[in-house]
Every structure is written in structure tokens, then in C-alpha cells.
Amino acid sequence: MAELYLVPSMMGGSDWQQVLPAAVGRVLSDTRYFIVENIRTARRFMKLVNPEIDIDRLTFFELNKHTDATVVPGYLQPLEEGFPVAVISEAGCPGVADPGAEVVKIAHQKNIRVVPLTGPSSVILALMASGFNGQQFAFRGYLPVHSGERSREILNLESMVKKTGQTQIFIETPYRNDALVKDLLKTCSANTLICIAVNLTTDDEYIATKTAGQWKKCVPQLHKKPAVFLLGR
């Protein structure tokens, strides 16, 4: 049986060879079946990696929050017929804060070999650059949307950092970043350390770790900028 490849994509910028290994180009060029979050952006990414790819001969299966779960197992049918299939995330690594995890789960149930390719993970890159505990950490995904609930969750995460030293990592939809920062600075103690990592792997990448009190003196404007947030000590 063929392999299910997990293909990382870029998080920004235009020079894919700076952030992705050569194996990505080989897999994209040799595969006919793809499971992607967004067909349009996946096609654009593939042509960037290899302009010679004949997009029209390829088959794309779309997997996102609008996909009917009952059709997903059928996306793996080419594998059972001997054809490799590649999963491409919208940004970064498939399966990490990404709907591709469901496909991987089904693949394991069918005893299909899963092959993850090396690529950028905003969560890991931010942790690496934060100066926080890299032995014990938790990725919390998205915090609650409503301000009151979000503030309560921030307090819980801050308390966990103080009690255990475990780094807490979370993200937000880019257009809600500024609201999250406002609640972080309003809720956290002045001496709580916060790392903000923005536009990772791009030319205008910005990563800084400061106390909440220090951040209040230079509040960043993050509207529509992909960012990762960390609480640590």
C-alpha cells in the first residue's frame, strides 16, 4: 500500500527553499492526489515550489471545517489502490492545529503508512525562541472568543505557569489578536512573562519576551498578523 505524506507548507514569504526541505518538492512533483484545506492556495503553493507541475492532471480533496465528515474516509481510496496521497496544511505542518489530523487518524486505522516531512511549526518555533521551559509545555489552541471567558482562561493558564513552570502556548485568529493582547495585559500580573511571536519565518518576523508590565509600555499592533502567544517563566 502507498504512503500518506504530510507535507508542510510555508507560513509566509516566497522562497520556499529557505524553510522547506528538498523532499517537499519531490513529493509534490510525484503525487497526483492531494488533501488540502483550500484548493486555490494549495495550487498556488505547489506552482511556487515547482512551476512545471501540471496542476490540471491532479485531484484535490478539500478538508476544512465545512467538510462532511462522512466523505473523509473516501479521500484515502487512492492509497488502497496503490497511489500515494499528500496532505497539505494551509500554513505550517499538517495535523498541528489543523484538520489534517482526522485523515491521519483514519490512515492509522487502515494500517496505511504515514510519512511526516520536516517543516516549520509556528508552535515549536515560538517555543524555541521564547526562552521558556521547553521540557514541559502545553499547546492550548484557541482561547475562548468572549472577553470574560477568555480572561478567566488566561488566569487559569497564568496560575498553571506559576505552580508548575509548564509553558502555556496558544493562538488566535489574526483579526482578533489585538483583543487578545488587550485581555492578556489587563488580566496578567505585571511580572508575568509573555512571549509574542509574529510572522514567523518571514522577512518581518518579530519575537519578543517581556513582562506584562513591560508590554503595557509598548503594546504591539497585531491586527491580521499570524501570531503565537506564550506564558512562561
C-alpha positions as CSV (number, residue, x, y, z in Angstrom):
1,M,0.0,0.0,0.0
2,A,1.2,3.5,-0.8
3,E,2.1,6.2,1.8
4,L,0.2,9.1,3.1
5,Y,2.6,12.1,3.1
6,L,2.2,15.0,5.4
7,V,3.6,18.0,3.5
8,P,4.4,21.2,5.4
9,S,3.8,24.5,3.7
10,M,5.1,28.0,4.1
11,M,3.9,30.4,6.7
12,G,4.8,33.4,4.6
13,G,7.4,34.7,2.3
14,S,8.2,33.5,-1.2
15,D,11.5,31.5,-1.0
16,W,10.3,28.0,-0.1
17,Q,13.8,26.6,-0.1
18,Q,14.7,28.7,3.0
19,V,12.2,26.9,5.2
20,L,11.3,23.6,3.5
21,P,13.5,20.5,2.6
22,A,14.0,19.3,-0.9
23,A,11.8,16.3,-0.2
24,V,8.8,18.5,-0.3
25,G,9.5,19.4,-3.9
26,R,9.9,15.7,-4.8
27,V,6.7,14.6,-3.1
28,L,4.6,17.4,-4.7
29,S,6.0,16.6,-8.1
30,D,5.5,12.9,-7.9
31,T,2.0,12.8,-6.3
32,R,-1.4,13.0,-8.1
33,Y,-3.8,13.1,-5.1
34,F,-3.9,15.8,-2.5
35,I,-6.0,16.5,0.6
36,V,-5.9,20.3,1.3
37,E,-7.6,22.9,3.3
38,N,-8.1,25.3,0.4
39,I,-7.6,24.2,-3.2
40,R,-6.7,27.6,-4.5
41,T,-3.9,28.3,-2.1
42,A,-2.6,24.7,-2.3
43,R,-2.3,25.0,-6.1
44,R,-0.5,28.4,-5.7
45,F,1.9,26.8,-3.2
46,M,2.6,23.9,-5.5
47,K,3.4,26.0,-8.5
48,L,5.7,28.1,-6.4
49,V,7.7,25.0,-5.4
50,N,7.7,23.6,-8.9
51,P,6.4,25.7,-11.8
52,E,6.5,22.7,-14.1
53,I,3.8,20.8,-12.1
54,D,0.7,20.1,-14.3
55,I,-2.0,21.2,-11.9
56,D,-4.8,20.1,-14.2
57,R,-3.8,16.4,-14.0
58,L,-4.1,16.4,-10.2
59,T,-7.0,15.5,-8.0
60,F,-7.7,17.6,-4.9
61,F,-9.9,16.7,-1.9
62,E,-10.9,19.7,0.3
63,L,-10.8,19.2,4.1
64,N,-11.8,22.0,6.3
65,K,-14.4,22.9,8.9
66,H,-17.1,22.8,6.2
67,T,-16.3,19.2,5.0
68,D,-18.8,16.5,5.7
69,A,-17.0,14.0,8.0
70,T,-18.7,11.1,6.2
71,V,-16.8,11.7,3.0
72,V,-13.3,12.0,4.5
73,P,-12.6,8.2,4.6
74,G,-13.1,8.2,0.8
75,Y,-10.2,10.6,0.4
76,L,-7.9,7.7,1.2
77,Q,-9.2,5.4,-1.5
78,P,-6.3,6.2,-3.9
79,L,-3.9,4.8,-1.2
80,E,-5.7,1.5,-1.2
81,E,-5.3,1.4,-5.0
82,G,-1.6,1.9,-4.7
83,F,-1.3,5.7,-5.3
84,P,0.4,8.0,-2.7
85,V,-1.6,10.8,-1.2
86,A,-0.3,14.1,0.2
87,V,-1.9,16.2,2.9
88,I,-1.0,19.9,2.7
89,S,-1.8,22.3,5.6
90,E,-2.9,25.9,4.9
91,A,0.2,27.0,6.8
92,G,2.9,25.1,8.6
93,C,2.7,21.4,9.5
94,P,-0.4,19.2,8.8
95,G,-2.1,17.8,11.8
96,V,-0.9,20.5,14.2
97,A,-3.8,23.0,14.9
98,D,-5.0,21.7,11.5
99,P,-7.9,19.5,10.3
100,G,-5.5,17.1,8.6
101,A,-5.2,15.2,11.9
102,E,-8.5,13.4,11.2
103,V,-7.2,12.0,7.9
104,V,-4.0,10.7,9.7
105,K,-6.2,9.0,12.3
106,I,-8.2,7.2,9.6
107,A,-4.9,6.2,7.9
108,H,-3.6,4.5,11.1
109,Q,-6.9,2.6,11.4
110,K,-6.4,1.3,7.9
111,N,-2.7,0.4,8.6
112,I,-1.6,3.0,6.0
113,R,2.0,4.2,6.5
114,V,2.1,7.9,7.5
115,V,5.2,9.8,6.4
116,P,5.6,13.3,8.1
117,L,8.0,15.6,6.2
118,T,10.1,18.1,8.1
119,G,8.8,21.7,8.0
120,P,8.1,24.8,10.0
121,S,5.7,24.7,13.0
122,S,4.9,28.1,14.4
123,V,4.2,26.5,17.8
124,I,7.6,24.9,18.1
125,L,9.5,27.9,16.6
126,A,7.9,30.2,19.0
127,L,8.7,27.9,21.9
128,M,12.3,27.7,20.8
129,A,12.7,31.4,20.7
130,S,10.7,32.3,23.8
131,G,13.3,31.4,26.5
132,F,10.6,29.4,28.3
133,N,10.5,25.9,29.6
134,G,10.9,23.5,26.6
135,Q,10.8,20.4,28.7
136,Q,7.3,20.9,29.9
137,F,4.8,22.8,27.7
138,A,1.2,22.6,26.5
139,F,-0.4,23.9,23.4
140,R,-3.9,25.2,24.2
141,G,-5.0,26.1,20.7
142,Y,-7.6,28.9,20.6
143,L,-8.8,30.6,23.8
144,P,-12.5,31.4,24.2
145,V,-13.8,34.2,21.9
146,H,-15.7,36.2,24.5
147,S,-13.6,38.5,26.6
148,G,-14.9,37.4,30.1
149,E,-14.4,33.7,29.4
150,R,-11.0,34.4,27.7
151,S,-9.8,36.4,30.8
152,R,-10.8,33.5,33.1
153,E,-8.8,31.1,30.9
154,I,-5.8,33.4,30.9
155,L,-5.9,33.4,34.7
156,N,-6.0,29.6,34.7
157,L,-3.0,29.4,32.4
158,E,-1.1,32.0,34.4
159,S,-1.7,30.1,37.6
160,M,-0.5,26.9,36.0
161,V,2.7,28.5,34.9
162,K,3.3,29.8,38.4
163,K,2.5,26.4,40.0
164,T,4.2,24.0,37.6
165,G,6.6,26.0,35.4
166,Q,4.8,24.5,32.4
167,T,4.9,26.8,29.4
168,Q,1.4,27.6,28.0
169,I,1.1,28.2,24.3
170,F,-1.9,29.5,22.4
171,I,-3.0,31.2,19.2
172,E,-5.8,33.4,17.9
173,T,-7.5,34.3,14.6
174,P,-5.3,37.2,13.3
175,Y,-8.1,39.7,13.2
176,R,-8.8,39.1,17.0
177,N,-5.1,39.4,18.0
178,D,-5.4,42.9,19.4
179,A,-8.4,41.9,21.5
180,L,-6.4,39.0,22.9
181,V,-3.4,41.2,23.7
182,K,-5.7,43.7,25.5
183,D,-7.1,40.9,27.7
184,L,-3.7,39.5,28.3
185,L,-2.3,42.7,29.6
186,K,-5.4,43.5,31.6
187,T,-5.5,40.1,33.2
188,C,-1.9,39.0,33.9
189,S,0.2,40.1,36.8
190,A,2.7,42.8,35.9
191,N,5.6,40.4,36.4
192,T,4.2,37.6,34.3
193,L,6.4,36.8,31.3
194,I,4.7,36.9,27.9
195,C,6.3,36.0,24.6
196,I,4.7,37.1,21.3
197,A,6.0,35.6,18.1
198,V,4.7,37.2,14.9
199,N,5.1,36.4,11.2
200,L,7.4,33.5,11.8
201,T,9.9,32.6,9.0
202,T,9.1,35.8,7.1
203,D,11.2,38.9,6.5
204,D,9.3,40.9,9.1
205,E,9.4,38.2,11.8
206,Y,9.2,39.6,15.3
207,I,9.7,37.7,18.5
208,A,10.0,39.3,22.0
209,T,9.6,38.1,25.6
210,K,8.7,40.8,28.1
211,T,6.7,41.0,31.4
212,A,3.1,42.1,31.1
213,G,4.2,45.4,32.7
214,Q,6.8,46.0,30.0
215,W,4.4,45.1,27.2
216,K,1.9,47.7,28.5
217,K,4.5,50.4,27.7
218,C,4.8,49.2,24.1
219,V,1.6,47.5,23.1
220,P,2.2,45.7,19.7
221,Q,-0.3,46.2,16.9
222,L,-1.0,42.7,15.6
223,H,-4.2,43.0,13.6
224,K,-4.3,40.4,10.8
225,K,-0.7,39.2,11.6
226,P,-0.3,35.5,12.3
227,A,1.0,35.2,15.9
228,V,1.7,32.8,18.6
229,F,1.4,33.7,22.3
230,L,3.2,32.1,25.2
231,L,3.1,32.4,29.0
232,G,6.1,31.1,30.9
233,R,8.8,31.7,33.5
